[in-house]
Amino acid sequence: MTIRLFRPQSPHNPAESLTMPTTTPAASRRPEHLQKSALSQIPRTIDVRSLLGNDPFVMIEHGDCRYILRMTRNNKLILTK
């Protein structure tokens, strides 16, 4: 499965798509990053600025669904479907 991130179009920043590879589900049908042995490991860290850039929101595609990740004026993140 691949998660695609879409940045909104703007006259100064044409829309671009970032593709992030994800892991293959384990035999137990649980994603590898949720396996008990992986829970004790330090998770990968992604700076929100690398996702949002100068844009107020990005669209995140996960399977057949699209979500909007946006930052509020108070620097809070909101993920909506």
PDB file of N, CA, C and O in Angstrom:
ATOM      1  N   MET A   1       0.845  -1.168   0.000  1.00  0.00           N
ATOM      2  CA  MET A   1       0.000   0.000   0.000  1.00  0.00           C
ATOM      3  C   MET A   1       0.892   1.233   0.000  1.00  0.00           C
ATOM      4  O   MET A   1       1.967   1.229   0.600  1.00  0.00           O
ATOM      5  N   THR A   2       0.449   2.275  -0.666  1.00  0.00           N
ATOM      6  CA  THR A   2       1.188   3.527  -0.719  1.00  0.00           C
ATOM      7  C   THR A   2       0.287   4.643  -0.259  1.00  0.00           C
ATOM      8  O   THR A   2      -0.882   4.696  -0.641  1.00  0.00           O
ATOM      9  N   ILE A   3       0.811   5.540   0.558  1.00  0.00           N
ATOM     10  CA  ILE A   3       0.076   6.714   1.004  1.00  0.00           C
ATOM     11  C   ILE A   3       0.547   7.876   0.160  1.00  0.00           C
ATOM     12  O   ILE A   3       1.747   8.139   0.087  1.00  0.00           O
ATOM     13  N   ARG A   4      -0.388   8.587  -0.487  1.00  0.00           N
ATOM     14  CA  ARG A   4      -0.028   9.726  -1.320  1.00  0.00           C
ATOM     15  C   ARG A   4      -0.504  10.996  -0.649  1.00  0.00           C
ATOM     16  O   ARG A   4      -1.629  11.064  -0.152  1.00  0.00           O
ATOM     17  N   LEU A   5       0.350  11.996  -0.636  1.00  0.00           N
ATOM     18  CA  LEU A   5       0.033  13.290  -0.050  1.00  0.00           C
ATOM     19  C   LEU A   5      -0.110  14.305  -1.170  1.00  0.00           C
ATOM     20  O   LEU A   5       0.741  14.372  -2.057  1.00  0.00           O
ATOM     21  N   PHE A   6      -1.172  15.093  -1.142  1.00  0.00           N
ATOM     22  CA  PHE A   6      -1.412  16.095  -2.157  1.00  0.00           C
ATOM     23  C   PHE A   6      -1.372  17.469  -1.525  1.00  0.00           C
ATOM     24  O   PHE A   6      -2.050  17.715  -0.527  1.00  0.00           O
ATOM     25  N   ARG A   7      -0.594  18.356  -2.088  1.00  0.00           N
ATOM     26  CA  ARG A   7      -0.564  19.723  -1.606  1.00  0.00           C
ATOM     27  C   ARG A   7      -1.558  20.536  -2.423  1.00  0.00           C
ATOM     28  O   ARG A   7      -1.739  20.268  -3.611  1.00  0.00           O
ATOM     29  N   PRO A   8      -2.209  21.527  -1.812  1.00  0.00           N
ATOM     30  CA  PRO A   8      -3.177  22.331  -2.545  1.00  0.00           C
ATOM     31  C   PRO A   8      -2.484  23.177  -3.606  1.00  0.00           C
ATOM     32  O   PRO A   8      -1.313  23.530  -3.471  1.00  0.00           O
ATOM     33  N   GLN A   9      -3.225  23.494  -4.661  1.00  0.00           N
ATOM     34  CA  GLN A   9      -2.673  24.316  -5.722  1.00  0.00           C
ATOM     35  C   GLN A   9      -2.655  25.769  -5.290  1.00  0.00           C
ATOM     36  O   GLN A   9      -3.575  26.251  -4.628  1.00  0.00           O
ATOM     37  N   SER A  10      -1.607  26.448  -5.670  1.00  0.00           N
ATOM     38  CA  SER A  10      -1.533  27.880  -5.458  1.00  0.00           C
ATOM     39  C   SER A  10      -0.757  28.468  -6.624  1.00  0.00           C
ATOM     40  O   SER A  10       0.019  27.760  -7.267  1.00  0.00           O
ATOM     41  N   PRO A  11      -0.951  29.751  -6.909  1.00  0.00           N
ATOM     42  CA  PRO A  11      -0.256  30.328  -8.056  1.00  0.00           C
ATOM     43  C   PRO A  11       1.267  30.285  -7.913  1.00  0.00           C
ATOM     44  O   PRO A  11       1.984  30.262  -8.913  1.00  0.00           O
ATOM     45  N   HIS A  12       1.763  30.275  -6.667  1.00  0.00           N
ATOM     46  CA  HIS A  12       3.206  30.289  -6.449  1.00  0.00           C
ATOM     47  C   HIS A  12       3.784  28.902  -6.232  1.00  0.00           C
ATOM     48  O   HIS A  12       4.997  28.709  -6.314  1.00  0.00           O
ATOM     49  N   ASN A  13       2.917  27.938  -5.955  1.00  0.00           N
ATOM     50  CA  ASN A  13       3.385  26.592  -5.655  1.00  0.00           C
ATOM     51  C   ASN A  13       2.458  25.592  -6.335  1.00  0.00           C
ATOM     52  O   ASN A  13       1.433  25.226  -5.759  1.00  0.00           O
ATOM     53  N   PRO A  14       2.792  25.131  -7.563  1.00  0.00           N
ATOM     54  CA  PRO A  14       1.907  24.174  -8.227  1.00  0.00           C
ATOM     55  C   PRO A  14       1.741  22.908  -7.398  1.00  0.00           C
ATOM     56  O   PRO A  14       2.630  22.530  -6.636  1.00  0.00           O
ATOM     57  N   ALA A  15       0.607  22.269  -7.554  1.00  0.00           N
ATOM     58  CA  ALA A  15       0.322  21.053  -6.767  1.00  0.00           C
ATOM     59  C   ALA A  15       1.389  20.017  -7.043  1.00  0.00           C
ATOM     60  O   ALA A  15       1.825  19.831  -8.180  1.00  0.00           O
ATOM     61  N   GLU A  16       1.795  19.358  -5.998  1.00  0.00           N
ATOM     62  CA  GLU A  16       2.755  18.294  -6.139  1.00  0.00           C
ATOM     63  C   GLU A  16       2.296  17.132  -5.287  1.00  0.00           C
ATOM     64  O   GLU A  16       1.550  17.300  -4.323  1.00  0.00           O
ATOM     65  N   SER A  17       2.745  15.974  -5.651  1.00  0.00           N
ATOM     66  CA  SER A  17       2.344  14.772  -4.935  1.00  0.00           C
ATOM     67  C   SER A  17       3.578  14.121  -4.345  1.00  0.00           C
ATOM     68  O   SER A  17       4.567  13.911  -5.048  1.00  0.00           O
ATOM     69  N   LEU A  18       3.532  13.798  -3.060  1.00  0.00           N
ATOM     70  CA  LEU A  18       4.611  13.086  -2.405  1.00  0.00           C
ATOM     71  C   LEU A  18       4.141  11.658  -2.188  1.00  0.00           C
ATOM     72  O   LEU A  18       3.010  11.441  -1.754  1.00  0.00           O
ATOM     73  N   THR A  19       4.982  10.689  -2.480  1.00  0.00           N
ATOM     74  CA  THR A  19       4.610   9.297  -2.274  1.00  0.00           C
ATOM     75  C   THR A  19       5.501   8.726  -1.187  1.00  0.00           C
ATOM     76  O   THR A  19       6.727   8.824  -1.248  1.00  0.00           O
ATOM     77  N   MET A  20       4.856   8.125  -0.185  1.00  0.00           N
ATOM     78  CA  MET A  20       5.585   7.536   0.929  1.00  0.00           C
ATOM     79  C   MET A  20       5.304   6.037   0.954  1.00  0.00           C
ATOM     80  O   MET A  20       4.148   5.636   1.087  1.00  0.00           O
ATOM     81  N   PRO A  21       6.344   5.194   0.826  1.00  0.00           N
ATOM     82  CA  PRO A  21       6.101   3.753   0.883  1.00  0.00           C
ATOM     83  C   PRO A  21       5.691   3.330   2.283  1.00  0.00           C
ATOM     84  O   PRO A  21       6.119   3.918   3.276  1.00  0.00           O
ATOM     85  N   THR A  22       4.867   2.315   2.348  1.00  0.00           N
ATOM     86  CA  THR A  22       4.459   1.765   3.637  1.00  0.00           C
ATOM     87  C   THR A  22       4.886   0.308   3.685  1.00  0.00           C
ATOM     88  O   THR A  22       5.294  -0.258   2.671  1.00  0.00           O
ATOM     89  N   THR A  23       4.794  -0.292   4.846  1.00  0.00           N
ATOM     90  CA  THR A  23       5.224  -1.676   5.004  1.00  0.00           C
ATOM     91  C   THR A  23       4.134  -2.634   4.542  1.00  0.00           C
ATOM     92  O   THR A  23       2.963  -2.263   4.464  1.00  0.00           O
ATOM     93  N   THR A  24       4.521  -3.857   4.241  1.00  0.00           N
ATOM     94  CA  THR A  24       3.583  -4.897   3.840  1.00  0.00           C
ATOM     95  C   THR A  24       2.983  -5.534   5.084  1.00  0.00           C
ATOM     96  O   THR A  24       3.708  -5.776   6.048  1.00  0.00           O
ATOM     97  N   PRO A  25       1.665  -5.817   5.095  1.00  0.00           N
ATOM     98  CA  PRO A  25       1.057  -6.424   6.281  1.00  0.00           C
ATOM     99  C   PRO A  25       1.700  -7.763   6.633  1.00  0.00           C
ATOM    100  O   PRO A  25       2.080  -8.526   5.745  1.00  0.00           O
ATOM    101  N   ALA A  26       1.820  -8.045   7.923  1.00  0.00           N
ATOM    102  CA  ALA A  26       2.397  -9.301   8.403  1.00  0.00           C
ATOM    103  C   ALA A  26       1.391 -10.434   8.227  1.00  0.00           C
ATOM    104  O   ALA A  26       0.237 -10.204   7.867  1.00  0.00           O
ATOM    105  N   ALA A  27       1.843 -11.657   8.485  1.00  0.00           N
ATOM    106  CA  ALA A  27       0.987 -12.827   8.302  1.00  0.00           C
ATOM    107  C   ALA A  27      -0.261 -12.751   9.168  1.00  0.00           C
ATOM    108  O   ALA A  27      -1.293 -13.318   8.808  1.00  0.00           O
ATOM    109  N   SER A  28      -0.187 -12.062  10.301  1.00  0.00           N
ATOM    110  CA  SER A  28      -1.338 -11.954  11.189  1.00  0.00           C
ATOM    111  C   SER A  28      -2.348 -10.917  10.690  1.00  0.00           C
ATOM    112  O   SER A  28      -3.337 -10.654  11.374  1.00  0.00           O
ATOM    113  N   ARG A  29      -2.124 -10.330   9.529  1.00  0.00           N
ATOM    114  CA  ARG A  29      -2.978  -9.304   8.928  1.00  0.00           C
ATOM    115  C   ARG A  29      -2.845  -7.968   9.648  1.00  0.00           C
ATOM    116  O   ARG A  29      -3.580  -7.027   9.347  1.00  0.00           O
ATOM    117  N   ARG A  30      -1.921  -7.876  10.591  1.00  0.00           N
ATOM    118  CA  ARG A  30      -1.613  -6.614  11.264  1.00  0.00           C
ATOM    119  C   ARG A  30      -0.428  -5.975  10.574  1.00  0.00           C
ATOM    120  O   ARG A  30       0.534  -6.674  10.252  1.00  0.00           O
ATOM    121  N   PRO A  31      -0.458  -4.680  10.336  1.00  0.00           N
ATOM    122  CA  PRO A  31       0.713  -4.040   9.729  1.00  0.00           C
ATOM    123  C   PRO A  31       1.947  -4.245  10.598  1.00  0.00           C
ATOM    124  O   PRO A  31       1.856  -4.310  11.824  1.00  0.00           O
ATOM    125  N   GLU A  32       3.085  -4.345   9.952  1.00  0.00           N
ATOM    126  CA  GLU A  32       4.332  -4.633  10.650  1.00  0.00           C
ATOM    127  C   GLU A  32       4.616  -3.611  11.748  1.00  0.00           C
ATOM    128  O   GLU A  32       5.135  -3.967  12.806  1.00  0.00           O
ATOM    129  N   HIS A  33       4.277  -2.332  11.502  1.00  0.00           N
ATOM    130  CA  HIS A  33       4.574  -1.310  12.502  1.00  0.00           C
ATOM    131  C   HIS A  33       3.700  -1.428  13.753  1.00  0.00           C
ATOM    132  O   HIS A  33       3.942  -0.729  14.737  1.00  0.00           O
ATOM    133  N   LEU A  34       2.684  -2.306  13.731  1.00  0.00           N
ATOM    134  CA  LEU A  34       1.840  -2.514  14.907  1.00  0.00           C
ATOM    135  C   LEU A  34       2.135  -3.841  15.609  1.00  0.00           C
ATOM    136  O   LEU A  34       1.494  -4.163  16.609  1.00  0.00           O
ATOM    137  N   GLN A  35       3.093  -4.609  15.102  1.00  0.00           N
ATOM    138  CA  GLN A  35       3.455  -5.858  15.750  1.00  0.00           C
ATOM    139  C   GLN A  35       4.045  -5.561  17.123  1.00  0.00           C
ATOM    140  O   GLN A  35       4.670  -4.517  17.311  1.00  0.00           O
ATOM    141  N   LYS A  36       3.857  -6.462  18.086  1.00  0.00           N
ATOM    142  CA  LYS A  36       4.312  -6.227  19.459  1.00  0.00           C
ATOM    143  C   LYS A  36       5.799  -5.908  19.530  1.00  0.00           C
ATOM    144  O   LYS A  36       6.205  -5.040  20.303  1.00  0.00           O
ATOM    145  N   SER A  37       6.615  -6.591  18.742  1.00  0.00           N
ATOM    146  CA  SER A  37       8.056  -6.350  18.803  1.00  0.00           C
ATOM    147  C   SER A  37       8.393  -4.951  18.293  1.00  0.00           C
ATOM    148  O   SER A  37       9.378  -4.360  18.737  1.00  0.00           O
ATOM    149  N   ALA A  38       7.607  -4.418  17.383  1.00  0.00           N
ATOM    150  CA  ALA A  38       7.873  -3.095  16.827  1.00  0.00           C
ATOM    151  C   ALA A  38       7.409  -1.988  17.768  1.00  0.00           C
ATOM    152  O   ALA A  38       7.904  -0.864  17.683  1.00  0.00           O
ATOM    153  N   LEU A  39       6.468  -2.283  18.662  1.00  0.00           N
ATOM    154  CA  LEU A  39       5.951  -1.257  19.556  1.00  0.00           C
ATOM    155  C   LEU A  39       6.997  -0.752  20.534  1.00  0.00           C
ATOM    156  O   LEU A  39       6.903   0.383  20.999  1.00  0.00           O
ATOM    157  N   SER A  40       7.991  -1.569  20.856  1.00  0.00           N
ATOM    158  CA  SER A  40       9.020  -1.145  21.781  1.00  0.00           C
ATOM    159  C   SER A  40      10.086  -0.288  21.102  1.00  0.00           C
ATOM    160  O   SER A  40      10.899   0.337  21.782  1.00  0.00           O
ATOM    161  N   GLN A  41      10.090  -0.254  19.775  1.00  0.00           N
ATOM    162  CA  GLN A  41      11.059   0.541  19.038  1.00  0.00           C
ATOM    163  C   GLN A  41      10.600   1.985  18.943  1.00  0.00           C
ATOM    164  O   GLN A  41       9.409   2.275  19.059  1.00  0.00           O
ATOM    165  N   ILE A  42      11.540   2.883  18.734  1.00  0.00           N
ATOM    166  CA  ILE A  42      11.212   4.300  18.571  1.00  0.00           C
ATOM    167  C   ILE A  42      10.605   4.495  17.191  1.00  0.00           C
ATOM    168  O   ILE A  42      11.204   4.085  16.197  1.00  0.00           O
ATOM    169  N   PRO A  43       9.408   5.123  17.103  1.00  0.00           N
ATOM    170  CA  PRO A  43       8.766   5.297  15.797  1.00  0.00           C
ATOM    171  C   PRO A  43       9.504   6.325  14.943  1.00  0.00           C
ATOM    172  O   PRO A  43      10.221   7.184  15.457  1.00  0.00           O
ATOM    173  N   ARG A  44       9.316   6.219  13.653  1.00  0.00           N
ATOM    174  CA  ARG A  44       9.890   7.164  12.701  1.00  0.00           C
ATOM    175  C   ARG A  44       9.270   8.532  12.958  1.00  0.00           C
ATOM    176  O   ARG A  44       8.068   8.618  13.209  1.00  0.00           O
ATOM    177  N   THR A  45      10.055   9.597  12.901  1.00  0.00           N
ATOM    178  CA  THR A  45       9.572  10.951  13.145  1.00  0.00           C
ATOM    179  C   THR A  45       9.583  11.742  11.848  1.00  0.00           C
ATOM    180  O   THR A  45      10.579  11.755  11.126  1.00  0.00           O
ATOM    181  N   ILE A  46       8.460  12.404  11.558  1.00  0.00           N
ATOM    182  CA  ILE A  46       8.343  13.244  10.362  1.00  0.00           C
ATOM    183  C   ILE A  46       7.958  14.636  10.822  1.00  0.00           C
ATOM    184  O   ILE A  46       6.948  14.807  11.505  1.00  0.00           O
ATOM    185  N   ASP A  47       8.743  15.624  10.461  1.00  0.00           N
ATOM    186  CA  ASP A  47       8.441  17.005  10.808  1.00  0.00           C
ATOM    187  C   ASP A  47       7.238  17.457   9.983  1.00  0.00           C
ATOM    188  O   ASP A  47       7.201  17.256   8.769  1.00  0.00           O
ATOM    189  N   VAL A  48       6.259  18.067  10.644  1.00  0.00           N
ATOM    190  CA  VAL A  48       5.033  18.473   9.959  1.00  0.00           C
ATOM    191  C   VAL A  48       5.321  19.473   8.838  1.00  0.00           C
ATOM    192  O   VAL A  48       4.574  19.538   7.862  1.00  0.00           O
ATOM    193  N   ARG A  49       6.389  20.244   8.969  1.00  0.00           N
ATOM    194  CA  ARG A  49       6.736  21.198   7.904  1.00  0.00           C
ATOM    195  C   ARG A  49       7.119  20.489   6.620  1.00  0.00           C
ATOM    196  O   ARG A  49       6.954  21.050   5.537  1.00  0.00           O
ATOM    197  N   SER A  50       7.634  19.251   6.716  1.00  0.00           N
ATOM    198  CA  SER A  50       7.965  18.511   5.501  1.00  0.00           C
ATOM    199  C   SER A  50       6.700  18.046   4.787  1.00  0.00           C
ATOM    200  O   SER A  50       6.724  17.811   3.579  1.00  0.00           O
ATOM    201  N   LEU A  51       5.596  17.910   5.520  1.00  0.00           N
ATOM    202  CA  LEU A  51       4.317  17.545   4.909  1.00  0.00           C
ATOM    203  C   LEU A  51       3.567  18.769   4.398  1.00  0.00           C
ATOM    204  O   LEU A  51       3.086  18.781   3.265  1.00  0.00           O
ATOM    205  N   LEU A  52       3.470  19.797   5.237  1.00  0.00           N
ATOM    206  CA  LEU A  52       2.672  20.971   4.897  1.00  0.00           C
ATOM    207  C   LEU A  52       3.429  22.014   4.090  1.00  0.00           C
ATOM    208  O   LEU A  52       2.827  22.721   3.281  1.00  0.00           O
ATOM    209  N   GLY A  53       4.726  22.122   4.292  1.00  0.00           N
ATOM    210  CA  GLY A  53       5.477  23.192   3.641  1.00  0.00           C
ATOM    211  C   GLY A  53       4.908  24.528   4.092  1.00  0.00           C
ATOM    212  O   GLY A  53       4.756  24.754   5.293  1.00  0.00           O
ATOM    213  N   ASN A  54       4.592  25.411   3.166  1.00  0.00           N
ATOM    214  CA  ASN A  54       3.981  26.711   3.485  1.00  0.00           C
ATOM    215  C   ASN A  54       2.464  26.682   3.322  1.00  0.00           C
ATOM    216  O   ASN A  54       1.798  27.705   3.481  1.00  0.00           O
ATOM    217  N   ASP A  55       1.924  25.514   3.004  1.00  0.00           N
ATOM    218  CA  ASP A  55       0.490  25.385   2.762  1.00  0.00           C
ATOM    219  C   ASP A  55      -0.258  25.162   4.073  1.00  0.00           C
ATOM    220  O   ASP A  55       0.293  24.587   5.011  1.00  0.00           O
ATOM    221  N   PRO A  56      -1.510  25.612   4.143  1.00  0.00           N
ATOM    222  CA  PRO A  56      -2.282  25.427   5.380  1.00  0.00           C
ATOM    223  C   PRO A  56      -2.794  24.000   5.562  1.00  0.00           C
ATOM    224  O   PRO A  56      -3.157  23.621   6.676  1.00  0.00           O
ATOM    225  N   PHE A  57      -2.830  23.201   4.493  1.00  0.00           N
ATOM    226  CA  PHE A  57      -3.318  21.825   4.596  1.00  0.00           C
ATOM    227  C   PHE A  57      -2.771  20.971   3.467  1.00  0.00           C
ATOM    228  O   PHE A  57      -2.290  21.492   2.460  1.00  0.00           O
ATOM    229  N   VAL A  58      -2.847  19.654   3.636  1.00  0.00           N
ATOM    230  CA  VAL A  58      -2.530  18.682   2.592  1.00  0.00           C
ATOM    231  C   VAL A  58      -3.635  17.644   2.573  1.00  0.00           C
ATOM    232  O   VAL A  58      -4.284  17.395   3.589  1.00  0.00           O
ATOM    233  N   MET A  59      -3.844  17.042   1.419  1.00  0.00           N
ATOM    234  CA  MET A  59      -4.779  15.924   1.304  1.00  0.00           C
ATOM    235  C   MET A  59      -3.962  14.649   1.373  1.00  0.00           C
ATOM    236  O   MET A  59      -2.956  14.513   0.677  1.00  0.00           O
ATOM    237  N   ILE A  60      -4.386  13.716   2.207  1.00  0.00           N
ATOM    238  CA  ILE A  60      -3.703  12.440   2.374  1.00  0.00           C
ATOM    239  C   ILE A  60      -4.612  11.354   1.847  1.00  0.00           C
ATOM    240  O   ILE A  60      -5.751  11.217   2.294  1.00  0.00           O
ATOM    241  N   GLU A  61      -4.115  10.585   0.900  1.00  0.00           N
ATOM    242  CA  GLU A  61      -4.880   9.484   0.327  1.00  0.00           C
ATOM    243  C   GLU A  61      -4.432   8.197   0.992  1.00  0.00           C
ATOM    244  O   GLU A  61      -3.246   7.869   0.989  1.00  0.00           O
ATOM    245  N   HIS A  62      -5.381   7.467   1.562  1.00  0.00           N
ATOM    246  CA  HIS A  62      -5.103   6.190   2.230  1.00  0.00           C
ATOM    247  C   HIS A  62      -6.109   5.178   1.709  1.00  0.00           C
ATOM    248  O   HIS A  62      -7.289   5.225   2.056  1.00  0.00           O
ATOM    249  N   GLY A  63      -5.636   4.268   0.878  1.00  0.00           N
ATOM    250  CA  GLY A  63      -6.554   3.323   0.246  1.00  0.00           C
ATOM    251  C   GLY A  63      -7.516   4.085  -0.649  1.00  0.00           C
ATOM    252  O   GLY A  63      -7.090   4.839  -1.524  1.00  0.00           O
ATOM    253  N   ASP A  64      -8.809   3.893  -0.436  1.00  0.00           N
ATOM    254  CA  ASP A  64      -9.824   4.577  -1.241  1.00  0.00           C
ATOM    255  C   ASP A  64     -10.309   5.875  -0.599  1.00  0.00           C
ATOM    256  O   ASP A  64     -11.187   6.537  -1.153  1.00  0.00           O
ATOM    257  N   CYS A  65      -9.761   6.251   0.547  1.00  0.00           N
ATOM    258  CA  CYS A  65     -10.227   7.437   1.274  1.00  0.00           C
ATOM    259  C   CYS A  65      -9.221   8.571   1.167  1.00  0.00           C
ATOM    260  O   CYS A  65      -8.018   8.349   1.034  1.00  0.00           O
ATOM    261  N   ARG A  66      -9.736   9.782   1.229  1.00  0.00           N
ATOM    262  CA  ARG A  66      -8.895  10.972   1.282  1.00  0.00           C
ATOM    263  C   ARG A  66      -9.166  11.699   2.585  1.00  0.00           C
ATOM    264  O   ARG A  66     -10.315  11.855   2.999  1.00  0.00           O
ATOM    265  N   TYR A  67      -8.101  12.141   3.222  1.00  0.00           N
ATOM    266  CA  TYR A  67      -8.180  12.876   4.471  1.00  0.00           C
ATOM    267  C   TYR A  67      -7.513  14.233   4.283  1.00  0.00           C
ATOM    268  O   TYR A  67      -6.651  14.391   3.419  1.00  0.00           O
ATOM    269  N   ILE A  68      -7.906  15.197   5.080  1.00  0.00           N
ATOM    270  CA  ILE A  68      -7.273  16.514   5.044  1.00  0.00           C
ATOM    271  C   ILE A  68      -6.568  16.719   6.383  1.00  0.00           C
ATOM    272  O   ILE A  68      -7.183  16.632   7.445  1.00  0.00           O
ATOM    273  N   LEU A  69      -5.279  16.991   6.310  1.00  0.00           N
ATOM    274  CA  LEU A  69      -4.491  17.330   7.491  1.00  0.00           C
ATOM    275  C   LEU A  69      -4.228  18.823   7.416  1.00  0.00           C
ATOM    276  O   LEU A  69      -3.625  19.311   6.461  1.00  0.00           O
ATOM    277  N   ARG A  70      -4.691  19.548   8.440  1.00  0.00           N
ATOM    278  CA  ARG A  70      -4.491  20.992   8.432  1.00  0.00           C
ATOM    279  C   ARG A  70      -3.979  21.465   9.776  1.00  0.00           C
ATOM    280  O   ARG A  70      -4.172  20.818  10.804  1.00  0.00           O
ATOM    281  N   MET A  71      -3.317  22.620   9.739  1.00  0.00           N
ATOM    282  CA  MET A  71      -2.808  23.222  10.959  1.00  0.00           C
ATOM    283  C   MET A  71      -3.669  24.439  11.275  1.00  0.00           C
ATOM    284  O   MET A  71      -3.951  25.258  10.400  1.00  0.00           O
ATOM    285  N   THR A  72      -4.082  24.548  12.532  1.00  0.00           N
ATOM    286  CA  THR A  72      -4.909  25.676  12.957  1.00  0.00           C
ATOM    287  C   THR A  72      -4.029  26.893  13.251  1.00  0.00           C
ATOM    288  O   THR A  72      -2.801  26.810  13.230  1.00  0.00           O
ATOM    289  N   ARG A  73      -4.678  28.013  13.521  1.00  0.00           N
ATOM    290  CA  ARG A  73      -3.947  29.228  13.885  1.00  0.00           C
ATOM    291  C   ARG A  73      -3.192  29.057  15.202  1.00  0.00           C
ATOM    292  O   ARG A  73      -2.230  29.777  15.469  1.00  0.00           O
ATOM    293  N   ASN A  74      -3.631  28.106  16.019  1.00  0.00           N
ATOM    294  CA  ASN A  74      -2.986  27.842  17.314  1.00  0.00           C
ATOM    295  C   ASN A  74      -1.938  26.729  17.230  1.00  0.00           C
ATOM    296  O   ASN A  74      -1.548  26.167  18.254  1.00  0.00           O
ATOM    297  N   ASN A  75      -1.482  26.408  16.013  1.00  0.00           N
ATOM    298  CA  ASN A  75      -0.484  25.363  15.774  1.00  0.00           C
ATOM    299  C   ASN A  75      -0.931  23.975  16.196  1.00  0.00           C
ATOM    300  O   ASN A  75      -0.102  23.156  16.594  1.00  0.00           O
ATOM    301  N   LYS A  76      -2.221  23.694  16.117  1.00  0.00           N
ATOM    302  CA  LYS A  76      -2.755  22.355  16.378  1.00  0.00           C
ATOM    303  C   LYS A  76      -3.008  21.683  15.040  1.00  0.00           C
ATOM    304  O   LYS A  76      -3.328  22.350  14.056  1.00  0.00           O
ATOM    305  N   LEU A  77      -2.864  20.354  15.000  1.00  0.00           N
ATOM    306  CA  LEU A  77      -3.130  19.595  13.780  1.00  0.00           C
ATOM    307  C   LEU A  77      -4.509  18.966  13.867  1.00  0.00           C
ATOM    308  O   LEU A  77      -4.904  18.443  14.909  1.00  0.00           O
ATOM    309  N   ILE A  78      -5.235  19.022  12.758  1.00  0.00           N
ATOM    310  CA  ILE A  78      -6.565  18.407  12.668  1.00  0.00           C
ATOM    311  C   ILE A  78      -6.589  17.527  11.427  1.00  0.00           C
ATOM    312  O   ILE A  78      -6.262  17.976  10.328  1.00  0.00           O
ATOM    313  N   LEU A  79      -6.981  16.268  11.611  1.00  0.00           N
ATOM    314  CA  LEU A  79      -7.115  15.325  10.508  1.00  0.00           C
ATOM    315  C   LEU A  79      -8.588  15.024  10.335  1.00  0.00           C
ATOM    316  O   LEU A  79      -9.226  14.512  11.254  1.00  0.00           O
ATOM    317  N   THR A  80      -9.146  15.338   9.159  1.00  0.00           N
ATOM    318  CA  THR A  80     -10.571  15.082   8.891  1.00  0.00           C
ATOM    319  C   THR A  80     -10.716  14.233   7.649  1.00  0.00           C
ATOM    320  O   THR A  80      -9.851  14.222   6.774  1.00  0.00           O
ATOM    321  N   LYS A  81     -11.820  13.528   7.592  1.00  0.00           N
ATOM    322  CA  LYS A  81     -12.107  12.664   6.453  1.00  0.00           C
ATOM    323  C   LYS A  81     -12.906  13.417   5.432  1.00  0.00           C
ATOM    324  O   LYS A  81     -13.254  12.864   4.389  1.00  0.00           O
TER     325      LYS A  81
END
